[in-house]
């Protein structure tokens, strides 16, 4: 009976670790002041990239048919991020990605 209690405590502590939210590098990433962050969580909810607005750094890259995302450099290793669009530049450690807008149905 005594060996069951330590095993149960160990399992409960491991379960707590598995369900605890992990802090990713992208959450700690601070976007430079030269970029205007409009929204977060691209290309999926909670994602590392941010929708960018027009600034001096982005004005040449904005397009009416696409959204411009800013992604931390390490986020490009995620296939969901790298497949979201086309890399069009970089600004102070932020990869700039052009994502075509889908036409309305």
C-alpha positions, 0 to 999 in steps of 0.5 A, spaced: 500 500 500 505 504 501 508 503 494 502 505 491 502 512 494 509 515 492 507 512 485 501 516 485 504 522 487 509 522 482 504 521 476 500 527 479 506 531 479 508 529 472 501 530 470 501 537 472 508 538 468 504 536 462 498 540 463 502 547 465 502 552 459 509 552 456 513 559 455 515 559 448 521 564 445 516 567 441 512 569 447 518 573 450 520 576 443 519 583 443 518 586 437 522 593 435 519 599 435 519 601 428 514 596 427 506 597 428 503 590 431 496 590 429 494 583 431 497 577 434 497 570 433 498 568 426 498 564 422 494 560 427 491 562 434 497 563 439 502 563 433 508 567 434 507 572 428 503 578 428 500 582 423 503 588 421 501 595 419 504 601 415 511 604 418 517 607 414 520 599 415 514 596 412 511 601 407 514 598 401 512 591 402 505 592 404 500 590 398 492 590 398 492 583 396 496 580 402 497 581 409 504 582 412 506 578 418 512 579 422 515 573 425 521 572 430 526 569 426 526 562 430 519 561 428 520 560 421 522 553 423 515 551 424 512 548 418 505 552 419 509 558 419 514 557 413 508 555 409 503 561 411 506 565 405 513 568 402 519 571 406 519 578 403 524 581 408 527 582 415 527 588 420 531 588 426 531 580 427 523 580 425 522 576 418 517 579 414 512 575 411 507 576 405 501 572 406 496 572 400 489 574 402 483 569 400 478 571 396 471 572 400 466 566 398 
